[in-house]
Amino acid sequence: MVLLDLIDELGLDVDVFTLDTGRLPEETHDLIARARRDYSAPIRVLFPDAAEVEAFVAATKADIRQG
């Protein structure tokens, strides 16, 4: 949130985005909603192709939820 605070305070024209792979914890979604409420910079949420994410997780065992 420090970067968003600076972007907002300085009135910078910055493209703010996050990548939602469908595996983000609920707390992250809550933080995005809070940031959208509290800051003037729009926050875009980008979604990769779900099939490609599943294939990557299967191939690399990179599922952080199983930590």
N, C-alpha and C positions, 0 to 999 in steps of 0.2 A: 504494500500500500504506500510505501515511501515514494516510489516512482510515480504512482498516480497522483499523490499529493503534490509533488513538484510539477508535474505536467499541468495540473489544474491551477496551481498557484501562479505559475509563469505564463499560463494561457497558451501553451505550446500546441501546435497543430500536429499531433502524433497519432498514428493509427494504433490503437490499443486492441489487442486480441488475445484470446486464449484458445487452446486446442482441447476439445472435449472428445476423448476417445470412447466415451461411454463407460469409462472405468473410474471416473472421478468420485471421491467420497462426497457425501451430502454436504459436509462442511465447506467444501470448495464451491459448490453451487450457492450456498448461503453467502459466502464471501463475495462472489460475483454479483449477486443481487444487492448486497450492501454497497459495493463499490459503484454500481450503476445508480443507486439512490443518492450517494454522497458526493459523487464527482460529476463534473459536466462533460468530461471526455466520454464519448460512446465506447462501449466495449463490445467488440464482435466476438461471437463464439463460432469457431470453425469446427466442422465435423469431418473427419476422414472417412473413407469408405469402410464400412463396418466389416465387410468380408476380408478386406486387406488387413485390418487390425487383428481379426481372428486368426488369419493365416500366419501373421507375424508372431503372435503369442504362441500358437501351436508349434511353430518352427523353432522358436528361440527360448521357450519356457519363460517368457518375460512377463508373466502375470504377477504384478506387484501385490495383488490382493491375497496371494497365497503365501507371501512373505514368510 
